[in-house]
Amino acid sequence: PERTRHERFGWLNDAFATDLVRLHVTGQRRIELLFIATPVDAPQAQHPRLELAVLPGASLTLVERHLGDAGGNSLINVAAQLHVGRDARCVHLREQNLAAQAQFLDTLQTALDAGAEYELTQLVLGARSARSSQRISLYGAGSAARIHGVAVAQGHRTLDQSLLVDHVAPDSSSTQVLRGIARDRGRVAWRSRAEVAATAKRSAAEQSLKGLLAGHGAEIDLRPQLEIHTDEVRASHGATTGALDENMRFYLLSRGLDPETARGVLEWSFLADAISRIVDTQLRQLAEQQLLAAVGSTVAREALQ
Protein backbone atom coordinates (compact mmCIF):
# COMPACT_ATOMS: atom_id res chain seq x y z
CA PRO A 1 0.00 0.00 0.00
CA GLU A 2 0.97 3.62 -0.47
CA ARG A 3 2.19 5.40 2.61
CA THR A 4 -0.22 7.56 4.58
CA ARG A 5 0.49 10.43 6.98
CA HIS A 6 0.49 7.76 9.68
CA GLU A 7 3.70 6.46 8.08
CA ARG A 8 5.34 9.79 7.30
CA PHE A 9 8.78 8.74 8.58
CA GLY A 10 8.75 5.90 6.06
CA TRP A 11 8.97 8.52 3.32
CA LEU A 12 12.41 9.49 4.63
CA ASN A 13 13.54 5.89 4.33
CA ASP A 14 12.04 5.67 0.83
CA ALA A 15 14.09 8.72 -0.16
CA PHE A 16 17.42 7.99 1.51
CA ALA A 17 17.84 4.21 1.92
CA THR A 18 20.75 2.90 -0.17
CA ASP A 19 20.89 -0.74 0.96
CA LEU A 20 18.16 -3.24 1.75
CA VAL A 21 17.38 -6.81 2.65
CA ARG A 22 14.96 -8.38 0.15
CA LEU A 23 13.62 -11.89 0.76
CA HIS A 24 11.14 -14.10 -1.12
CA VAL A 25 10.13 -17.02 1.06
CA THR A 26 8.87 -20.39 -0.14
CA GLY A 27 8.16 -23.58 1.79
CA GLN A 28 8.71 -23.48 5.55
CA ARG A 29 11.47 -21.21 6.85
CA ARG A 30 12.85 -19.83 10.12
CA ILE A 31 14.97 -16.70 9.69
CA GLU A 32 16.66 -14.31 12.12
CA LEU A 33 17.66 -10.82 10.95
CA LEU A 34 20.00 -8.64 12.99
CA PHE A 35 20.25 -4.89 12.36
CA ILE A 36 23.23 -3.72 14.42
CA ALA A 37 24.01 0.00 14.57
CA THR A 38 27.59 1.12 15.26
CA PRO A 39 28.85 4.60 16.20
CA VAL A 40 30.12 6.95 13.51
CA ASP A 41 32.50 9.92 13.74
CA ALA A 42 29.92 12.57 12.85
CA PRO A 43 26.16 12.52 13.55
CA GLN A 44 24.17 11.05 10.69
CA ALA A 45 20.95 9.23 9.83
CA GLN A 46 21.00 5.52 9.04
CA HIS A 47 18.19 3.96 6.96
CA PRO A 48 17.97 0.14 7.20
CA ARG A 49 15.30 -1.37 4.94
CA LEU A 50 13.54 -4.74 4.74
CA GLU A 51 11.29 -5.98 1.91
CA LEU A 52 9.88 -9.44 2.42
CA ALA A 53 7.33 -11.56 0.55
CA VAL A 54 5.91 -14.80 1.94
CA LEU A 55 4.72 -16.51 -1.22
CA PRO A 56 1.32 -18.28 -1.42
CA GLY A 57 1.10 -21.33 0.81
CA ALA A 58 4.48 -20.69 2.47
CA SER A 59 5.18 -20.45 6.20
CA LEU A 60 7.76 -18.15 7.81
CA THR A 61 8.93 -17.62 11.37
CA LEU A 62 10.88 -14.36 11.44
CA VAL A 63 12.91 -12.81 14.26
CA GLU A 64 13.90 -9.20 13.54
CA ARG A 65 16.20 -7.55 16.08
CA HIS A 66 17.49 -3.98 16.26
CA LEU A 67 20.54 -3.58 18.50
CA GLY A 68 23.49 -1.27 19.11
CA ASP A 69 23.85 2.51 18.93
CA ALA A 70 24.66 4.88 16.07
CA GLY A 71 26.40 7.35 18.37
CA GLY A 72 25.51 10.74 19.85
CA ASN A 73 22.80 12.69 18.00
CA SER A 74 22.61 10.11 15.21
CA LEU A 75 19.29 8.69 14.03
CA ILE A 76 18.20 5.20 12.98
CA ASN A 77 15.20 5.20 10.63
CA VAL A 78 13.97 1.70 9.72
CA ALA A 79 11.35 0.76 7.12
CA ALA A 80 9.95 -2.76 6.66
CA GLN A 81 7.41 -3.93 4.08
CA LEU A 82 5.88 -7.41 4.28
CA HIS A 83 3.51 -9.17 1.89
CA VAL A 84 1.88 -12.39 3.13
CA GLY A 85 0.47 -14.26 0.14
CA ARG A 86 -2.66 -16.32 -0.26
CA ASP A 87 -3.02 -19.01 2.46
CA ALA A 88 0.49 -18.18 3.72
CA ARG A 89 1.49 -17.76 7.35
CA CYS A 90 4.00 -15.43 8.99
CA VAL A 91 4.96 -15.34 12.67
CA HIS A 92 7.01 -12.21 13.30
CA LEU A 93 8.92 -11.19 16.43
CA ARG A 94 10.34 -7.65 16.37
CA GLU A 95 12.72 -6.63 19.15
CA GLN A 96 13.93 -3.06 19.58
CA ASN A 97 16.64 -3.16 22.24
CA LEU A 98 18.97 -0.34 21.27
CA ALA A 99 21.37 1.39 23.65
CA ALA A 100 20.02 3.91 26.14
CA GLN A 101 21.08 6.97 24.10
CA ALA A 102 19.88 5.79 20.68
CA GLN A 103 17.23 7.63 18.67
CA PHE A 104 14.97 5.35 16.64
CA LEU A 105 12.24 5.70 14.02
CA ASP A 106 10.46 2.69 12.59
CA THR A 107 7.77 2.10 9.94
CA LEU A 108 6.20 -1.31 9.27
CA GLN A 109 3.71 -2.09 6.49
CA THR A 110 2.13 -5.54 6.18
CA ALA A 111 -0.39 -6.61 3.52
CA LEU A 112 -2.34 -9.88 3.77
CA ASP A 113 -3.97 -11.77 0.90
CA ALA A 114 -6.95 -14.15 1.15
CA GLY A 115 -6.63 -16.76 3.90
CA ALA A 116 -3.29 -15.36 5.11
CA GLU A 117 -2.33 -15.33 8.79
CA TYR A 118 0.06 -12.89 10.44
CA GLU A 119 1.15 -12.87 14.07
CA LEU A 120 3.23 -9.90 15.19
CA THR A 121 4.95 -9.56 18.55
CA GLN A 122 6.58 -6.21 19.38
CA LEU A 123 9.18 -5.91 22.16
CA VAL A 124 9.97 -2.23 22.68
CA LEU A 125 12.67 -2.07 25.34
CA GLY A 126 15.50 0.27 24.30
CA ALA A 127 16.50 3.67 22.88
CA ARG A 128 16.29 7.12 24.44
CA SER A 129 13.42 8.03 22.15
CA ALA A 130 11.59 5.71 19.78
CA ARG A 131 8.66 6.26 17.44
CA SER A 132 7.22 3.21 15.70
CA SER A 133 4.36 3.20 13.16
CA GLN A 134 2.76 -0.08 12.10
CA ARG A 135 0.06 -0.55 9.47
CA ILE A 136 -1.49 -3.97 8.84
CA SER A 137 -3.88 -4.21 5.89
CA LEU A 138 -6.26 -7.16 5.58
CA TYR A 139 -6.87 -7.14 1.82
CA GLY A 140 -7.89 -10.78 1.39
CA ALA A 141 -11.10 -12.49 2.49
CA GLY A 142 -10.64 -14.56 5.64
CA SER A 143 -7.24 -13.05 6.47
CA ALA A 144 -6.30 -12.75 10.15
CA ALA A 145 -3.84 -10.67 12.19
CA ARG A 146 -2.84 -11.09 15.84
CA ILE A 147 -0.74 -8.35 17.41
CA HIS A 148 0.96 -8.61 20.80
CA GLY A 149 2.96 -5.65 22.06
CA VAL A 150 5.06 -4.88 25.13
CA ALA A 151 6.85 -1.61 25.94
CA VAL A 152 9.02 -0.91 29.01
CA ALA A 153 10.24 2.70 29.45
CA GLN A 154 12.84 3.33 32.17
CA GLY A 155 14.78 6.43 33.13
CA HIS A 156 13.85 9.23 30.72
CA ARG A 157 12.92 7.03 27.78
CA THR A 158 10.03 7.97 25.49
CA LEU A 159 8.50 5.06 23.60
CA ASP A 160 5.79 6.11 21.16
CA GLN A 161 3.85 3.44 19.23
CA SER A 162 1.16 3.94 16.59
CA LEU A 163 -0.73 0.97 15.16
CA LEU A 164 -3.32 0.99 12.36
CA VAL A 165 -5.23 -2.12 11.24
CA ASP A 166 -7.22 -1.82 7.99
CA HIS A 167 -10.06 -4.31 7.48
CA VAL A 168 -10.74 -4.17 3.74
CA ALA A 169 -11.97 -7.69 2.91
CA PRO A 170 -14.92 -9.65 4.34
CA ASP A 171 -14.49 -12.23 7.11
CA SER A 172 -11.18 -10.72 8.22
CA SER A 173 -10.19 -10.61 11.89
CA SER A 174 -7.68 -8.82 14.10
CA THR A 175 -6.73 -8.97 17.77
CA GLN A 176 -4.53 -6.43 19.55
CA VAL A 177 -3.14 -7.03 23.04
CA LEU A 178 -0.79 -4.22 24.08
CA ARG A 179 0.88 -3.73 27.47
CA GLY A 180 3.19 -0.94 28.63
CA ILE A 181 5.14 -0.12 31.81
CA ALA A 182 6.54 3.35 32.52
CA ARG A 183 9.13 3.61 35.30
CA ASP A 184 11.00 6.56 36.81
CA ARG A 185 10.27 9.44 34.38
CA GLY A 186 9.70 7.21 31.38
CA ARG A 187 6.82 7.69 28.94
CA VAL A 188 4.87 5.10 26.95
CA ALA A 189 2.34 6.17 24.32
CA TRP A 190 0.28 3.68 22.34
CA ARG A 191 -2.22 4.73 19.68
CA SER A 192 -4.16 1.75 18.38
CA ARG A 193 -6.72 2.15 15.60
CA ALA A 194 -8.85 -0.36 13.71
CA GLU A 195 -10.75 0.72 10.59
CA VAL A 196 -13.43 -1.56 9.14
CA ALA A 197 -14.43 -0.65 5.59
CA ALA A 198 -17.91 -1.10 4.13
CA THR A 199 -16.52 -4.02 2.10
CA ALA A 200 -15.32 -5.85 5.23
CA LYS A 201 -18.60 -7.51 6.21
CA ARG A 202 -18.60 -10.13 8.98
CA SER A 203 -15.19 -8.94 10.21
CA ALA A 204 -14.06 -8.97 13.84
CA ALA A 205 -11.75 -6.51 15.61
CA GLU A 206 -10.64 -6.61 19.25
CA GLN A 207 -8.39 -4.18 21.13
CA SER A 208 -7.01 -4.44 24.67
CA LEU A 209 -4.58 -1.76 25.90
CA LYS A 210 -3.25 -1.58 29.46
CA GLY A 211 -0.60 0.61 31.06
CA LEU A 212 1.21 0.36 34.39
CA LEU A 213 2.67 3.44 36.10
CA ALA A 214 5.74 2.59 38.21
CA GLY A 215 7.19 6.02 39.00
CA HIS A 216 6.06 9.42 40.28
CA GLY A 217 7.09 11.13 37.04
CA ALA A 218 6.04 8.32 34.71
CA GLU A 219 3.44 8.81 31.98
CA ILE A 220 1.18 6.43 30.03
CA ASP A 221 -0.95 7.51 27.06
CA LEU A 222 -3.29 4.85 25.60
CA ARG A 223 -5.71 5.62 22.77
CA PRO A 224 -7.78 2.76 21.33
CA GLN A 225 -9.92 3.79 18.35
CA LEU A 226 -12.51 2.07 16.15
CA GLU A 227 -13.91 3.35 12.85
CA ILE A 228 -16.62 1.08 11.43
CA HIS A 229 -18.44 1.50 8.11
CA THR A 230 -20.62 -1.63 8.10
CA ASP A 231 -23.26 -3.08 10.42
CA GLU A 232 -22.08 -6.66 9.99
CA VAL A 233 -19.10 -6.59 12.33
CA ARG A 234 -18.00 -7.65 15.82
CA ALA A 235 -15.76 -5.13 17.53
CA SER A 236 -14.60 -4.32 21.05
CA HIS A 237 -11.97 -2.09 22.59
CA GLY A 238 -10.78 -1.00 26.00
CA ALA A 239 -7.95 0.76 27.80
CA THR A 240 -6.91 0.99 31.45
CA THR A 241 -4.01 2.72 33.19
CA GLY A 242 -3.00 2.54 36.85
CA ALA A 243 -0.37 1.70 39.43
CA LEU A 244 0.43 -1.69 40.96
CA ASP A 245 -2.42 -3.23 42.92
CA GLU A 246 -1.53 -2.44 46.53
CA ASN A 247 -3.68 -5.30 47.83
CA MET A 248 -1.77 -7.80 45.69
CA ARG A 249 1.53 -6.21 46.70
CA PHE A 250 0.59 -6.43 50.40
CA TYR A 251 -0.39 -10.06 49.94
CA LEU A 252 3.00 -10.92 48.43
CA LEU A 253 4.85 -8.99 51.16
CA SER A 254 2.85 -10.84 53.83
CA ARG A 255 4.07 -14.12 52.31
CA GLY A 256 7.70 -13.16 52.84
CA LEU A 257 8.68 -11.57 49.54
CA ASP A 258 10.85 -8.47 49.69
CA PRO A 259 9.48 -5.27 48.05
CA GLU A 260 11.64 -5.52 44.90
CA THR A 261 10.73 -9.15 44.30
CA ALA A 262 7.03 -8.44 44.84
CA ARG A 263 7.21 -5.58 42.35
CA GLY A 264 8.99 -7.76 39.82
CA VAL A 265 6.44 -10.57 40.11
CA LEU A 266 3.50 -8.20 39.59
CA GLU A 267 5.14 -6.45 36.64
CA TRP A 268 6.03 -9.76 35.07
CA SER A 269 2.49 -11.11 35.34
CA PHE A 270 1.23 -7.87 33.78
CA LEU A 271 3.50 -8.17 30.73
CA ALA A 272 3.11 -11.93 30.43
CA ASP A 273 -0.57 -11.37 29.64
CA ALA A 274 0.55 -10.36 26.14
CA ILE A 275 3.61 -12.60 25.72
CA SER A 276 1.84 -15.80 26.80
CA ARG A 277 -0.37 -15.54 23.70
CA ILE A 278 2.55 -16.26 21.33
CA VAL A 279 1.76 -19.61 19.72
CA ASP A 280 5.32 -20.56 18.69
CA THR A 281 7.06 -22.02 21.76
CA GLN A 282 10.60 -20.98 20.80
CA LEU A 283 9.55 -17.41 20.05
CA ARG A 284 7.63 -17.21 23.31
CA GLN A 285 10.69 -18.36 25.26
CA LEU A 286 12.90 -15.82 23.45
CA ALA A 287 10.45 -13.01 24.22
CA GLU A 288 10.28 -14.10 27.87
CA GLN A 289 14.06 -14.03 28.24
CA GLN A 290 14.31 -10.53 26.77
CA LEU A 291 11.55 -9.25 29.06
CA LEU A 292 13.13 -10.83 32.12
CA ALA A 293 16.28 -8.85 31.44
CA ALA A 294 14.23 -5.65 31.23
CA VAL A 295 11.98 -6.26 34.23
CA GLY A 296 14.56 -7.98 36.41
CA SER A 297 12.27 -10.47 38.16
CA THR A 298 14.40 -13.20 39.76
CA VAL A 299 11.32 -15.16 40.82
CA ALA A 300 9.91 -15.16 37.30
CA ARG A 301 13.29 -16.26 35.89
CA GLU A 302 13.45 -19.19 38.29
CA ALA A 303 9.87 -20.16 37.50
CA LEU A 304 10.58 -20.24 33.74
CA GLN A 305 13.68 -22.38 34.27
Secondary structure, DSSP 8 states (H G I E B T S, - for coil): ----GGGHHHHHHHHH----EEEEE-SEEEEEEEEEE---SS--EE--EEEEEE-TT-EEEEEEEEEE---TT-EEEEEEEEEE-TT-EEEEEEEE---TT-EEEEEEEEEE-TT-EEEEEEEE---SEEEEEEEEEE-STT-EEEEEEEEEE-TT-EEEEEEEEEE-STT-EEEEEEEEEEETT-EEEEEEEEEE-TT-TTEEEEEEEEEEEESTT-EEEEEEEEEE--SSEEEEEEEEEE---HHHHHHHHHTT--HHHHHHHHHHHHHHHHHTT--SHHHHHHHHHHHHHHH--HHHHHHH-
